[in-house]
Amino acid sequence: MFSSKLHRIAACAALIVSSAAWAPTGLYAGVSDAGPDATITLIIRDIEQNKLDVALARTENLLGLYPNFRLAHLIRGDLLLARTQPLATFGNAAGAPADKLRDLREEAIARLQGYRNRPAQNQVPRYLLQMREDQNHAVVVDTKQSRLYLYRNEKGRPVFVADWYISQGKAGAEKQREGDNKTPVGLYQVTSVMPPEKLTDFYGKRAFPLNYPNEWDKMQGRNGHGIWLHGVPRDTFARPPKASEGCVVLANQDLDALSTYLQIGVTPVIISNGIEWLSLDDWQNERSALNQAIDDWRRDWESRDVSRYLSHYSTRFKTNDQNFEAWARQKREVTAGKTWVKVELRNLSVLRNPGSQDEMVMVSFEQDYRSSNLNNVAKKRQYWRKENGRWKIIYEGVA
């Protein structure tokens, strides 16, 4: 009887499943396996199996590690109350504020779904097609699952390290304008670190600003500022899934763990409203096709055949101060005065943009350009978009 009553703790909004479904199978063994989400999963399993004393002991241990974990306090209260009376729903404290209970229920659902739905070992995020040599790690945020995934760069291939629960904007994802309380979707980088002495307690122990809006956001007319990865106040363990003004928020100890992997100005942070996962074979095929398109562009530049070179650019191309017509005119003039051109691309990064209706990737590299009358080394960034089945460059500028 108690198990059926407490089923709602596990599932209060369509998460009622068999106990076997709570045990992740075929998943990566990562940092999160030792974290609170793994323990909550075990507690729910114990409840469904009517091992109530075991569930209570696990909950007490969890609170010993995380005294401010309000969701664990709520589960503990339900377990204790169930000794004396039947439970009607998840969160049975008399007189408890309805909005606070709703927040905790949503957090429970997000944590359990996010932990249970982690990818299989042979799957990688579609977005990490080619990481630069100096990018030791990459961050992929899934706002739909309230989850942040950390990947290690292993010779260009992303390898899972850990995942954590996160909070996003109060109004969800797909930020468009200042003050809309949404978290942006796109390709970003950590630009700096703000230590605690420069922050109020609201942001936790540190914050990592992101470069929102990036070039693509600006081209789409998006605005706003102050999108960070940051922590929570000292008296708080975690916030509800939708609680920020657009930032990505982690528990302080999770942010501490993540911060050891972040490289300022280097680590990519990809934010998506639902991650597209690829098998390693499909990922390799997509990566090879894009790398081939980039190399074709490089070789056609070297050929000094301007028409072939310009065929890689969209007619909607823009750079900081030129459209396609001005760009084409300049390239024809410059190329006419050269007898040879050599272009080498180093430290290549190819990241697929999430959430875009049009297929689009951001390509970054160090460009070593040499010609009969000019040598130049520069860091470049391009956006490539698929048009009529072919990849075309729609933006190019200095990174």
Contacts in CASP RR format, 6 or more apart in sequence:
PFRMAT RR
TARGET T0000
AUTHOR 0000-0000-0000
METHOD contacts of the structure
MODEL  1
MFSSKLHRIAACAALIVSSAAWAPTGLYAGVSDAGPDATITLIIRDIEQN
KLDVALARTENLLGLYPNFRLAHLIRGDLLLARTQPLATFGNAAGAPADK
LRDLREEAIARLQGYRNRPAQNQVPRYLLQMREDQNHAVVVDTKQSRLYL
YRNEKGRPVFVADWYISQGKAGAEKQREGDNKTPVGLYQVTSVMPPEKLT
DFYGKRAFPLNYPNEWDKMQGRNGHGIWLHGVPRDTFARPPKASEGCVVL
ANQDLDALSTYLQIGVTPVIISNGIEWLSLDDWQNERSALNQAIDDWRRD
WESRDVSRYLSHYSTRFKTNDQNFEAWARQKREVTAGKTWVKVELRNLSV
LRNPGSQDEMVMVSFEQDYRSSNLNNVAKKRQYWRKENGRWKIIYEGVA
1 86 0 8 1.000
2 50 0 8 1.000
2 52 0 8 1.000
2 82 0 8 1.000
3 47 0 8 1.000
3 48 0 8 1.000
3 49 0 8 1.000
3 50 0 8 1.000
5 82 0 8 1.000
5 86 0 8 1.000
5 87 0 8 1.000
6 47 0 8 1.000
6 48 0 8 1.000
6 78 0 8 1.000
6 79 0 8 1.000
6 82 0 8 1.000
6 87 0 8 1.000
7 16 0 8 1.000
7 47 0 8 1.000
7 48 0 8 1.000
8 16 0 8 1.000
8 87 0 8 1.000
8 89 0 8 1.000
8 90 0 8 1.000
9 44 0 8 1.000
9 47 0 8 1.000
9 75 0 8 1.000
9 78 0 8 1.000
9 87 0 8 1.000
9 90 0 8 1.000
9 91 0 8 1.000
9 108 0 8 1.000
10 16 0 8 1.000
10 17 0 8 1.000
10 22 0 8 1.000
10 44 0 8 1.000
10 47 0 8 1.000
10 48 0 8 1.000
10 112 0 8 1.000
11 17 0 8 1.000
12 89 0 8 1.000
12 90 0 8 1.000
12 105 0 8 1.000
12 108 0 8 1.000
12 109 0 8 1.000
13 105 0 8 1.000
13 109 0 8 1.000
15 109 0 8 1.000
15 112 0 8 1.000
15 113 0 8 1.000
18 48 0 8 1.000
19 45 0 8 1.000
19 48 0 8 1.000
19 49 0 8 1.000
21 116 0 8 1.000
22 41 0 8 1.000
22 44 0 8 1.000
22 45 0 8 1.000
22 48 0 8 1.000
22 112 0 8 1.000
22 116 0 8 1.000
23 41 0 8 1.000
23 45 0 8 1.000
24 41 0 8 1.000
24 115 0 8 1.000
24 116 0 8 1.000
24 118 0 8 1.000
26 120 0 8 1.000
26 121 0 8 1.000
27 118 0 8 1.000
27 119 0 8 1.000
27 120 0 8 1.000
27 121 0 8 1.000
28 118 0 8 1.000
28 119 0 8 1.000
28 121 0 8 1.000
28 160 0 8 1.000
30 160 0 8 1.000
30 161 0 8 1.000
30 162 0 8 1.000
30 163 0 8 1.000
31 161 0 8 1.000
31 162 0 8 1.000
31 163 0 8 1.000
31 164 0 8 1.000
31 257 0 8 1.000
32 38 0 8 1.000
32 115 0 8 1.000
32 162 0 8 1.000
32 163 0 8 1.000
32 164 0 8 1.000
36 62 0 8 1.000
36 65 0 8 1.000
36 66 0 8 1.000
36 69 0 8 1.000
36 72 0 8 1.000
36 111 0 8 1.000
36 165 0 8 1.000
37 111 0 8 1.000
37 112 0 8 1.000
37 114 0 8 1.000
37 115 0 8 1.000
37 165 0 8 1.000
38 115 0 8 1.000
39 58 0 8 1.000
39 61 0 8 1.000
39 62 0 8 1.000
40 62 0 8 1.000
40 71 0 8 1.000
40 72 0 8 1.000
40 75 0 8 1.000
40 108 0 8 1.000
40 111 0 8 1.000
40 112 0 8 1.000
40 115 0 8 1.000
41 112 0 8 1.000
41 115 0 8 1.000
41 116 0 8 1.000
42 58 0 8 1.000
43 55 0 8 1.000
43 58 0 8 1.000
43 59 0 8 1.000
43 62 0 8 1.000
43 75 0 8 1.000
44 112 0 8 1.000
46 52 0 8 1.000
46 54 0 8 1.000
46 55 0 8 1.000
46 58 0 8 1.000
47 55 0 8 1.000
47 79 0 8 1.000
52 79 0 8 1.000
52 82 0 8 1.000
55 79 0 8 1.000
56 76 0 8 1.000
56 79 0 8 1.000
56 80 0 8 1.000
59 72 0 8 1.000
59 75 0 8 1.000
59 76 0 8 1.000
59 79 0 8 1.000
60 76 0 8 1.000
62 69 0 8 1.000
62 72 0 8 1.000
63 69 0 8 1.000
63 72 0 8 1.000
63 73 0 8 1.000
63 76 0 8 1.000
66 72 0 8 1.000
66 237 0 8 1.000
66 253 0 8 1.000
68 235 0 8 1.000
68 236 0 8 1.000
68 237 0 8 1.000
69 237 0 8 1.000
69 238 0 8 1.000
70 104 0 8 1.000
70 236 0 8 1.000
70 237 0 8 1.000
70 238 0 8 1.000
71 104 0 8 1.000
71 107 0 8 1.000
71 108 0 8 1.000
71 111 0 8 1.000
71 237 0 8 1.000
71 238 0 8 1.000
74 90 0 8 1.000
74 91 0 8 1.000
74 93 0 8 1.000
74 101 0 8 1.000
74 104 0 8 1.000
77 91 0 8 1.000
77 92 0 8 1.000
77 93 0 8 1.000
78 87 0 8 1.000
78 90 0 8 1.000
78 91 0 8 1.000
78 92 0 8 1.000
81 87 0 8 1.000
81 92 0 8 1.000
81 93 0 8 1.000
90 101 0 8 1.000
90 105 0 8 1.000
90 108 0 8 1.000
91 101 0 8 1.000
91 104 0 8 1.000
91 105 0 8 1.000
93 101 0 8 1.000
103 240 0 8 1.000
103 243 0 8 1.000
104 240 0 8 1.000
106 240 0 8 1.000
106 241 0 8 1.000
106 242 0 8 1.000
107 165 0 8 1.000
107 238 0 8 1.000
107 240 0 8 1.000
107 241 0 8 1.000
110 145 0 8 1.000
110 146 0 8 1.000
110 165 0 8 1.000
110 241 0 8 1.000
111 146 0 8 1.000
111 165 0 8 1.000
113 145 0 8 1.000
114 145 0 8 1.000
114 146 0 8 1.000
114 147 0 8 1.000
114 165 0 8 1.000
117 145 0 8 1.000
118 147 0 8 1.000
118 163 0 8 1.000
119 160 0 8 1.000
119 275 0 8 1.000
119 277 0 8 1.000
121 160 0 8 1.000
122 279 0 8 1.000
122 280 0 8 1.000
123 277 0 8 1.000
123 278 0 8 1.000
123 279 0 8 1.000
123 280 0 8 1.000
124 151 0 8 1.000
124 157 0 8 1.000
124 158 0 8 1.000
124 277 0 8 1.000
124 278 0 8 1.000
124 280 0 8 1.000
124 283 0 8 1.000
125 140 0 8 1.000
125 149 0 8 1.000
125 151 0 8 1.000
125 158 0 8 1.000
125 270 0 8 1.000
125 272 0 8 1.000
125 275 0 8 1.000
125 276 0 8 1.000
125 277 0 8 1.000
125 278 0 8 1.000
126 275 0 8 1.000
126 276 0 8 1.000
126 277 0 8 1.000
126 278 0 8 1.000
126 283 0 8 1.000
126 286 0 8 1.000
126 352 0 8 1.000
127 140 0 8 1.000
127 187 0 8 1.000
127 270 0 8 1.000
127 272 0 8 1.000
127 275 0 8 1.000
127 276 0 8 1.000
127 351 0 8 1.000
127 352 0 8 1.000
127 353 0 8 1.000
127 354 0 8 1.000
128 138 0 8 1.000
128 140 0 8 1.000
128 151 0 8 1.000
128 158 0 8 1.000
128 268 0 8 1.000
128 270 0 8 1.000
128 351 0 8 1.000
128 352 0 8 1.000
129 283 0 8 1.000
129 286 0 8 1.000
129 287 0 8 1.000
129 290 0 8 1.000
129 350 0 8 1.000
129 351 0 8 1.000
129 352 0 8 1.000
129 361 0 8 1.000
130 156 0 8 1.000
130 287 0 8 1.000
130 290 0 8 1.000
130 291 0 8 1.000
130 348 0 8 1.000
130 349 0 8 1.000
130 350 0 8 1.000
130 351 0 8 1.000
131 138 0 8 1.000
131 153 0 8 1.000
131 156 0 8 1.000
131 158 0 8 1.000
131 268 0 8 1.000
131 349 0 8 1.000
132 153 0 8 1.000
132 266 0 8 1.000
132 347 0 8 1.000
132 348 0 8 1.000
132 349 0 8 1.000
132 364 0 8 1.000
133 153 0 8 1.000
133 347 0 8 1.000
134 263 0 8 1.000
134 266 0 8 1.000
134 347 0 8 1.000
135 153 0 8 1.000
135 263 0 8 1.000
135 266 0 8 1.000
135 267 0 8 1.000
135 268 0 8 1.000
135 349 0 8 1.000
136 152 0 8 1.000
136 153 0 8 1.000
136 261 0 8 1.000
136 263 0 8 1.000
136 266 0 8 1.000
136 267 0 8 1.000
137 150 0 8 1.000
137 151 0 8 1.000
137 152 0 8 1.000
137 153 0 8 1.000
137 161 0 8 1.000
137 261 0 8 1.000
137 262 0 8 1.000
137 263 0 8 1.000
137 267 0 8 1.000
138 150 0 8 1.000
138 151 0 8 1.000
138 153 0 8 1.000
138 158 0 8 1.000
138 267 0 8 1.000
138 268 0 8 1.000
138 269 0 8 1.000
138 270 0 8 1.000
139 148 0 8 1.000
139 149 0 8 1.000
139 150 0 8 1.000
139 151 0 8 1.000
139 229 0 8 1.000
139 258 0 8 1.000
139 262 0 8 1.000
139 267 0 8 1.000
139 268 0 8 1.000
139 269 0 8 1.000
139 270 0 8 1.000
140 148 0 8 1.000
140 149 0 8 1.000
140 151 0 8 1.000
140 270 0 8 1.000
140 272 0 8 1.000
140 275 0 8 1.000
141 147 0 8 1.000
141 148 0 8 1.000
141 149 0 8 1.000
141 166 0 8 1.000
141 168 0 8 1.000
141 183 0 8 1.000
141 248 0 8 1.000
141 269 0 8 1.000
141 270 0 8 1.000
141 271 0 8 1.000
141 272 0 8 1.000
142 148 0 8 1.000
142 149 0 8 1.000
142 272 0 8 1.000
142 273 0 8 1.000
142 274 0 8 1.000
142 275 0 8 1.000
143 168 0 8 1.000
143 172 0 8 1.000
143 173 0 8 1.000
143 183 0 8 1.000
143 185 0 8 1.000
143 271 0 8 1.000
143 272 0 8 1.000
143 273 0 8 1.000
143 274 0 8 1.000
144 173 0 8 1.000
144 272 0 8 1.000
144 273 0 8 1.000
144 274 0 8 1.000
144 275 0 8 1.000
145 274 0 8 1.000
145 275 0 8 1.000
146 165 0 8 1.000
146 166 0 8 1.000
146 167 0 8 1.000
146 168 0 8 1.000
146 241 0 8 1.000
147 163 0 8 1.000
147 164 0 8 1.000
147 165 0 8 1.000
147 166 0 8 1.000
148 163 0 8 1.000
148 164 0 8 1.000
148 165 0 8 1.000
148 166 0 8 1.000
148 248 0 8 1.000
148 250 0 8 1.000
148 258 0 8 1.000
149 160 0 8 1.000
149 162 0 8 1.000
149 163 0 8 1.000
149 275 0 8 1.000
150 160 0 8 1.000
150 161 0 8 1.000
150 162 0 8 1.000
150 163 0 8 1.000
150 258 0 8 1.000
150 261 0 8 1.000
151 158 0 8 1.000
151 159 0 8 1.000
151 160 0 8 1.000
151 161 0 8 1.000
152 158 0 8 1.000
152 159 0 8 1.000
152 160 0 8 1.000
152 161 0 8 1.000
153 159 0 8 1.000
157 280 0 8 1.000
161 261 0 8 1.000
162 257 0 8 1.000
162 258 0 8 1.000
164 250 0 8 1.000
164 251 0 8 1.000
164 254 0 8 1.000
164 257 0 8 1.000
164 258 0 8 1.000
165 238 0 8 1.000
165 250 0 8 1.000
165 251 0 8 1.000
165 254 0 8 1.000
166 248 0 8 1.000
166 249 0 8 1.000
166 250 0 8 1.000
167 238 0 8 1.000
167 239 0 8 1.000
167 240 0 8 1.000
167 241 0 8 1.000
167 242 0 8 1.000
167 243 0 8 1.000
167 244 0 8 1.000
167 248 0 8 1.000
167 249 0 8 1.000
167 250 0 8 1.000
168 183 0 8 1.000
168 241 0 8 1.000
168 242 0 8 1.000
168 243 0 8 1.000
168 244 0 8 1.000
168 246 0 8 1.000
168 248 0 8 1.000
168 249 0 8 1.000
169 181 0 8 1.000
169 182 0 8 1.000
169 183 0 8 1.000
169 242 0 8 1.000
169 243 0 8 1.000
169 244 0 8 1.000
169 245 0 8 1.000
169 246 0 8 1.000
169 247 0 8 1.000
170 181 0 8 1.000
170 242 0 8 1.000
170 243 0 8 1.000
170 244 0 8 1.000
170 245 0 8 1.000
170 246 0 8 1.000
171 180 0 8 1.000
171 181 0 8 1.000
171 182 0 8 1.000
171 242 0 8 1.000
172 181 0 8 1.000
172 182 0 8 1.000
172 183 0 8 1.000
172 242 0 8 1.000
172 273 0 8 1.000
173 182 0 8 1.000
173 183 0 8 1.000
173 184 0 8 1.000
173 185 0 8 1.000
173 271 0 8 1.000
173 273 0 8 1.000
174 182 0 8 1.000
174 184 0 8 1.000
174 185 0 8 1.000
174 273 0 8 1.000
175 182 0 8 1.000
175 183 0 8 1.000
175 184 0 8 1.000
175 185 0 8 1.000
175 212 0 8 1.000
175 222 0 8 1.000
175 224 0 8 1.000
175 227 0 8 1.000
175 246 0 8 1.000
176 182 0 8 1.000
176 221 0 8 1.000
176 222 0 8 1.000
177 222 0 8 1.000
177 223 0 8 1.000
177 224 0 8 1.000
178 223 0 8 1.000
178 224 0 8 1.000
178 225 0 8 1.000
179 224 0 8 1.000
179 245 0 8 1.000
181 244 0 8 1.000
181 245 0 8 1.000
181 246 0 8 1.000
182 246 0 8 1.000
183 227 0 8 1.000
183 244 0 8 1.000
183 246 0 8 1.000
183 247 0 8 1.000
183 248 0 8 1.000
183 271 0 8 1.000
184 212 0 8 1.000
184 213 0 8 1.000
184 217 0 8 1.000
184 222 0 8 1.000
184 227 0 8 1.000
184 246 0 8 1.000
184 271 0 8 1.000
185 271 0 8 1.000
185 272 0 8 1.000
185 273 0 8 1.000
185 354 0 8 1.000
185 355 0 8 1.000
186 214 0 8 1.000
186 216 0 8 1.000
186 217 0 8 1.000
186 270 0 8 1.000
186 271 0 8 1.000
186 272 0 8 1.000
186 353 0 8 1.000
186 354 0 8 1.000
186 355 0 8 1.000
187 214 0 8 1.000
187 216 0 8 1.000
187 268 0 8 1.000
187 270 0 8 1.000
187 351 0 8 1.000
187 353 0 8 1.000
187 354 0 8 1.000
187 362 0 8 1.000
188 210 0 8 1.000
188 211 0 8 1.000
188 212 0 8 1.000
188 214 0 8 1.000
188 227 0 8 1.000
188 268 0 8 1.000
188 269 0 8 1.000
188 270 0 8 1.000
188 271 0 8 1.000
189 210 0 8 1.000
189 211 0 8 1.000
189 265 0 8 1.000
189 266 0 8 1.000
189 267 0 8 1.000
189 268 0 8 1.000
189 269 0 8 1.000
190 208 0 8 1.000
190 209 0 8 1.000
190 210 0 8 1.000
190 229 0 8 1.000
190 262 0 8 1.000
190 263 0 8 1.000
190 264 0 8 1.000
190 265 0 8 1.000
190 266 0 8 1.000
190 267 0 8 1.000
190 269 0 8 1.000
191 208 0 8 1.000
191 209 0 8 1.000
191 210 0 8 1.000
191 211 0 8 1.000
191 264 0 8 1.000
191 265 0 8 1.000
192 208 0 8 1.000
192 209 0 8 1.000
192 264 0 8 1.000
192 265 0 8 1.000
193 206 0 8 1.000
193 207 0 8 1.000
193 208 0 8 1.000
193 259 0 8 1.000
193 262 0 8 1.000
193 264 0 8 1.000
194 203 0 8 1.000
194 206 0 8 1.000
194 207 0 8 1.000
194 208 0 8 1.000
194 209 0 8 1.000
194 228 0 8 1.000
195 206 0 8 1.000
196 204 0 8 1.000
196 205 0 8 1.000
196 206 0 8 1.000
199 206 0 8 1.000
199 207 0 8 1.000
199 230 0 8 1.000
201 233 0 8 1.000
201 234 0 8 1.000
202 233 0 8 1.000
203 228 0 8 1.000
203 230 0 8 1.000
203 231 0 8 1.000
204 230 0 8 1.000
204 231 0 8 1.000
204 232 0 8 1.000
204 233 0 8 1.000
204 234 0 8 1.000
204 252 0 8 1.000
204 255 0 8 1.000
205 231 0 8 1.000
205 252 0 8 1.000
205 255 0 8 1.000
205 256 0 8 1.000
206 230 0 8 1.000
206 231 0 8 1.000
206 255 0 8 1.000
206 259 0 8 1.000
207 228 0 8 1.000
207 229 0 8 1.000
207 230 0 8 1.000
207 231 0 8 1.000
208 228 0 8 1.000
208 229 0 8 1.000
208 230 0 8 1.000
208 259 0 8 1.000
208 262 0 8 1.000
209 226 0 8 1.000
209 227 0 8 1.000
209 228 0 8 1.000
210 226 0 8 1.000
210 227 0 8 1.000
210 228 0 8 1.000
210 229 0 8 1.000
210 269 0 8 1.000
212 224 0 8 1.000
212 225 0 8 1.000
212 226 0 8 1.000
212 227 0 8 1.000
213 222 0 8 1.000
213 223 0 8 1.000
213 224 0 8 1.000
213 225 0 8 1.000
215 381 0 8 1.000
215 383 0 8 1.000
215 395 0 8 1.000
215 397 0 8 1.000
216 353 0 8 1.000
216 360 0 8 1.000
216 362 0 8 1.000
216 383 0 8 1.000
216 395 0 8 1.000
217 223 0 8 1.000
219 318 0 8 1.000
219 395 0 8 1.000
226 247 0 8 1.000
227 246 0 8 1.000
227 247 0 8 1.000
227 248 0 8 1.000
228 247 0 8 1.000
228 248 0 8 1.000
229 247 0 8 1.000
229 248 0 8 1.000
229 249 0 8 1.000
229 250 0 8 1.000
229 255 0 8 1.000
229 258 0 8 1.000
229 269 0 8 1.000
230 247 0 8 1.000
230 248 0 8 1.000
230 249 0 8 1.000
230 250 0 8 1.000
230 255 0 8 1.000
231 249 0 8 1.000
231 250 0 8 1.000
231 251 0 8 1.000
231 252 0 8 1.000
231 255 0 8 1.000
232 238 0 8 1.000
232 239 0 8 1.000
232 249 0 8 1.000
232 250 0 8 1.000
232 251 0 8 1.000
232 252 0 8 1.000
234 252 0 8 1.000
237 251 0 8 1.000
238 251 0 8 1.000
239 249 0 8 1.000
243 249 0 8 1.000
248 271 0 8 1.000
250 258 0 8 1.000
261 267 0 8 1.000
268 349 0 8 1.000
268 351 0 8 1.000
270 351 0 8 1.000
270 354 0 8 1.000
271 354 0 8 1.000
272 354 0 8 1.000
272 355 0 8 1.000
273 354 0 8 1.000
273 355 0 8 1.000
274 354 0 8 1.000
275 354 0 8 1.000
276 354 0 8 1.000
278 286 0 8 1.000
287 350 0 8 1.000
290 350 0 8 1.000
290 361 0 8 1.000
290 384 0 8 1.000
290 391 0 8 1.000
291 348 0 8 1.000
291 350 0 8 1.000
293 312 0 8 1.000
293 384 0 8 1.000
293 390 0 8 1.000
293 391 0 8 1.000
294 345 0 8 1.000
294 348 0 8 1.000
294 350 0 8 1.000
294 363 0 8 1.000
294 384 0 8 1.000
296 312 0 8 1.000
297 309 0 8 1.000
297 312 0 8 1.000
297 393 0 8 1.000
298 343 0 8 1.000
298 345 0 8 1.000
300 308 0 8 1.000
300 309 0 8 1.000
300 311 0 8 1.000
300 312 0 8 1.000
301 309 0 8 1.000
301 341 0 8 1.000
301 343 0 8 1.000
302 341 0 8 1.000
302 342 0 8 1.000
302 343 0 8 1.000
303 309 0 8 1.000
304 335 0 8 1.000
304 338 0 8 1.000
304 340 0 8 1.000
304 341 0 8 1.000
306 328 0 8 1.000
306 331 0 8 1.000
306 332 0 8 1.000
306 335 0 8 1.000
309 331 0 8 1.000
309 335 0 8 1.000
310 328 0 8 1.000
310 331 0 8 1.000
312 391 0 8 1.000
312 392 0 8 1.000
312 393 0 8 1.000
313 324 0 8 1.000
313 327 0 8 1.000
313 328 0 8 1.000
313 392 0 8 1.000
313 393 0 8 1.000
313 394 0 8 1.000
314 324 0 8 1.000
314 385 0 8 1.000
314 387 0 8 1.000
314 392 0 8 1.000
314 393 0 8 1.000
314 394 0 8 1.000
315 324 0 8 1.000
316 324 0 8 1.000
316 394 0 8 1.000
317 323 0 8 1.000
317 324 0 8 1.000
317 327 0 8 1.000
317 392 0 8 1.000
317 393 0 8 1.000
317 394 0 8 1.000
317 395 0 8 1.000
317 396 0 8 1.000
318 324 0 8 1.000
318 394 0 8 1.000
318 395 0 8 1.000
319 327 0 8 1.000
319 395 0 8 1.000
319 396 0 8 1.000
319 397 0 8 1.000
320 397 0 8 1.000
322 330 0 8 1.000
335 341 0 8 1.000
337 372 0 8 1.000
337 373 0 8 1.000
338 371 0 8 1.000
338 372 0 8 1.000
338 373 0 8 1.000
339 372 0 8 1.000
340 371 0 8 1.000
340 372 0 8 1.000
341 369 0 8 1.000
341 370 0 8 1.000
341 371 0 8 1.000
341 372 0 8 1.000
342 369 0 8 1.000
342 370 0 8 1.000
342 371 0 8 1.000
343 367 0 8 1.000
343 368 0 8 1.000
343 369 0 8 1.000
343 370 0 8 1.000
344 367 0 8 1.000
344 368 0 8 1.000
345 365 0 8 1.000
345 366 0 8 1.000
345 367 0 8 1.000
345 368 0 8 1.000
346 365 0 8 1.000
346 366 0 8 1.000
346 368 0 8 1.000
347 364 0 8 1.000
347 365 0 8 1.000
347 366 0 8 1.000
348 363 0 8 1.000
348 364 0 8 1.000
348 365 0 8 1.000
349 362 0 8 1.000
349 363 0 8 1.000
349 364 0 8 1.000
349 365 0 8 1.000
350 361 0 8 1.000
350 362 0 8 1.000
350 363 0 8 1.000
351 361 0 8 1.000
351 362 0 8 1.000
351 364 0 8 1.000
352 359 0 8 1.000
352 360 0 8 1.000
352 361 0 8 1.000
352 362 0 8 1.000
353 360 0 8 1.000
353 361 0 8 1.000
353 362 0 8 1.000
353 383 0 8 1.000
358 385 0 8 1.000
358 386 0 8 1.000
359 385 0 8 1.000
359 386 0 8 1.000
360 383 0 8 1.000
360 384 0 8 1.000
360 385 0 8 1.000
360 386 0 8 1.000
360 394 0 8 1.000
361 383 0 8 1.000
361 384 0 8 1.000
361 391 0 8 1.000
362 381 0 8 1.000
362 382 0 8 1.000
362 383 0 8 1.000
362 384 0 8 1.000
363 381 0 8 1.000
363 382 0 8 1.000
363 383 0 8 1.000
363 384 0 8 1.000
364 379 0 8 1.000
364 380 0 8 1.000
364 381 0 8 1.000
364 382 0 8 1.000
364 399 0 8 1.000
365 379 0 8 1.000
365 380 0 8 1.000
366 377 0 8 1.000
366 378 0 8 1.000
366 379 0 8 1.000
366 380 0 8 1.000
367 376 0 8 1.000
367 377 0 8 1.000
367 378 0 8 1.000
367 379 0 8 1.000
367 380 0 8 1.000
368 377 0 8 1.000
369 375 0 8 1.000
369 376 0 8 1.000
369 377 0 8 1.000
369 378 0 8 1.000
378 398 0 8 1.000
379 398 0 8 1.000
379 399 0 8 1.000
380 396 0 8 1.000
380 397 0 8 1.000
380 398 0 8 1.000
380 399 0 8 1.000
381 395 0 8 1.000
381 396 0 8 1.000
381 397 0 8 1.000
381 398 0 8 1.000
381 399 0 8 1.000
382 393 0 8 1.000
382 395 0 8 1.000
382 396 0 8 1.000
382 397 0 8 1.000
383 393 0 8 1.000
383 394 0 8 1.000
383 395 0 8 1.000
383 396 0 8 1.000
384 391 0 8 1.000
384 392 0 8 1.000
384 393 0 8 1.000
384 394 0 8 1.000
385 391 0 8 1.000
385 392 0 8 1.000
385 394 0 8 1.000
386 392 0 8 1.000
END
